């Protein structure tokens, strides 16, 4: 059995590369829960479905309860792993973004989920206001709970489609975080519409090379008649052999 697994709160989420590993998953999970007493339940993640990125899970052992509280960078995140997408593997990236935020910034987080990026930015920076837009009603409900749980005052949760919500925001942001990669469209035009001169945009994608993501940015900038400067390119994590979750940081000129 592959030893690849995520820990979300007190739940282990295993991943299997093939049918043979699926058959040994329960035995591995049982052994894992015996070794790590902080874990109370284990599930096998079969796949992630649809635009809401809802994970398809199979219970393996321990508690069947899928609601948990995850701790990251001094913050608490309540969620149901069966109905909300959350990756603990992005913790380093979230704190990295927070470290870049300057005092007084107005920030937009698109596809904000249960609000890990907005809350960690709020806790670890002096941002003035953070707008978090998420289409999932369930994730937005947990996001609001997490705002209260972490006693955050400067994050506004907006449940709705980015395509409809962002054009109605009468604000030009200092920083825009496009927290979800590999959508059917890149959504960059919505980010450009709410950007001003000097705005920093963090764009995420799943690609084999940085050039693929850079081409999307170049095309969207041309369509929006905006000049941009690439200020950073980072491999966030490897998601498959020779395929990466990347972040491109660029500034509006």
QUICOR-V328778 format. One record per backbone hydrogen bond with DSSP energy under -0.5 kcal/mol. CO is the residue of the C=O (numbers start at 0). NH is the residue of the N-H. E is the energy in kcal/mol with one decimal. If there is no record, write none. Layout:
BEGIN
<<CO,NH,E> <CO,NH,E>>
END
This chain:
BEGIN
<<2,4,-0.6> <3,14,-1.5> <5,7,-0.5> <5,12,-3.2> <6,8,-0.6> <7,10,-1.8> <9,39,-3.3> <9,40,-1.1> <10,7,-2.6> <11,13,-0.6> <11,42,-2.5> <12,5,-2.6> <13,44,-3.0> <17,21,-1.7> <18,22,-1.8> <19,23,-0.9> <20,24,-0.6> <21,24,-0.7> <23,27,-2.1> <24,28,-2.8> <25,29,-2.3> <26,30,-2.0> <27,31,-2.3> <28,32,-2.5> <29,33,-1.4> <30,34,-1.6> <31,35,-2.6> <34,36,-0.8> <35,38,-1.7> <39,62,-3.4> <40,11,-2.5> <41,59,-2.7> <41,60,-1.3> <42,13,-3.3> <42,44,-0.5> <43,45,-0.7> <43,57,-2.3> <44,15,-0.5> <46,55,-3.4> <48,53,-1.9> <49,52,-1.5> <53,48,-2.9> <54,56,-0.7> <55,45,-3.1> <55,46,-0.8> <57,43,-3.0> <60,41,-2.4> <65,80,-2.5> <67,78,-2.2> <69,76,-2.7> <71,74,-2.3> <74,71,-2.4> <76,69,-3.0> <78,67,-2.6> <78,80,-0.6> <79,82,-1.1> <79,83,-1.9> <85,87,-0.5> <86,89,-1.4> <87,90,-1.5> <89,93,-2.4> <90,94,-2.0> <91,95,-1.7> <92,96,-2.3> <93,97,-2.0> <94,98,-1.7> <95,99,-0.7> <96,99,-1.2> <96,100,-0.7> <97,100,-1.0> <101,104,-1.6> <104,106,-0.5> <104,127,-2.1> <104,128,-1.4> <105,173,-2.4> <105,174,-1.5> <106,130,-3.1> <107,109,-0.6> <107,176,-3.1> <108,132,-2.6> <109,178,-1.4> <111,114,-2.2> <111,115,-0.5> <114,118,-2.0> <115,119,-2.3> <116,120,-2.5> <117,121,-2.4> <118,122,-2.4> <119,123,-1.9> <120,124,-0.6> <125,103,-2.8> <128,106,-2.8> <129,131,-0.5> <129,155,-3.0> <130,108,-3.2> <130,132,-0.5> <131,133,-0.5> <131,157,-3.2> <132,110,-1.2> <132,111,-2.0> <133,159,-2.2> <135,139,-2.2> <136,140,-2.0> <137,141,-2.0> <138,142,-2.4> <139,143,-2.2> <140,144,-1.8> <141,145,-2.7> <142,146,-1.9> <143,147,-1.6> <144,148,-2.7> <145,149,-1.9> <146,151,-2.6> <147,150,-1.0> <153,129,-2.6> <154,156,-0.6> <155,131,-3.0> <156,158,-0.5> <157,133,-2.1> <157,159,-0.6> <160,163,-1.3> <160,164,-3.2> <161,165,-1.7> <164,167,-1.2> <164,168,-0.6> <165,168,-1.4> <167,169,-0.6> <168,170,-1.4> <170,172,-0.6> <172,195,-0.7> <173,199,-2.3> <174,107,-2.3> <175,177,-0.6> <175,201,-2.9> <176,109,-2.7> <176,178,-1.1> <177,203,-0.8> <178,180,-0.5> <186,189,-0.7> <186,190,-1.3> <187,191,-2.9> <188,192,-1.6> <189,193,-0.7> <190,193,-1.0> <191,194,-1.4> <193,172,-2.4> <195,198,-2.2> <198,251,-2.4> <199,175,-2.5> <200,202,-0.7> <200,249,-2.3> <201,177,-2.7> <202,247,-3.2> <204,206,-0.6> <204,245,-3.0> <206,243,-3.7> <208,211,-1.1> <208,212,-0.8> <209,213,-2.6> <210,214,-2.3> <211,215,-1.3> <212,216,-2.0> <213,217,-2.6> <214,218,-2.4> <215,219,-2.5> <216,220,-2.6> <217,221,-2.0> <218,222,-2.3> <219,223,-1.9> <220,224,-0.5> <220,225,-2.8> <221,224,-0.8> <226,252,-3.0> <228,250,-2.7> <231,248,-2.6> <233,235,-0.9> <233,246,-2.8> <236,244,-3.0> <239,242,-2.5> <242,238,-2.0> <242,239,-1.5> <243,206,-2.6> <243,245,-0.7> <244,235,-2.4> <244,236,-1.4> <245,204,-1.8> <246,233,-2.6> <246,248,-0.5> <247,202,-2.9> <247,249,-0.5> <248,230,-2.7> <248,231,-1.6> <249,200,-3.1> <250,228,-2.3> <251,197,-2.8>>
END
